[in-house]
Amino acid sequence: MKWNEVQNIYPDQFVKFEILHSFEKDDKEIVEEVALIGPVKEEDATRELLNCKNRTLVYHTSKEKVEVIIRKNIGLRRYL
């Protein structure tokens, strides 16, 4: 399902979905296709997002497109 279809079904609310297809551009992952899991109440959105695993996200449908910032692992420093 495309993001604009999700926006039409659930306008101006949080939804939970699994990423099916995406691509990287600069330091962002742009999501093109999702598998909709369902709407999420606003008061539960943060908790649901923190419990997401793998390619599952909670996102608000007011956003024009789904962009996720990719943070590179910079490693840990070890002191002797």
C-alpha positions, 0 to 999 in steps of 0.5 A, a space after each residue: 500500500 502506498 503512503 498516500 493511500 494510508 493518508 486517505 484511509 486514516 487522515 491526521 492520526 498515527 498509524 502503525 505499519 511495516 515497511 515493505 519497500 524503501 530506498 536510501 537517499 543521502 542520510 535518509 530512508 524513504 519509504 514507498 510501500 507499507 503493510 498497514 497494521 492499524 491506527 494508533 491512539 495519540 496517547 499510545 503512539 510513543 509507547 507503540 513506537 518504542 516497542 516496534 521491532 525490525 521494519 515496523 514504525 508508528 508515523 503520523 499521516 499528516 506528514 507528506 512522506 515517510 522519511 527515516 533518518 539513518 544514523 551510522 554506528 560510530 563505534 565505542 571508544 575504549 580507555 585503557 
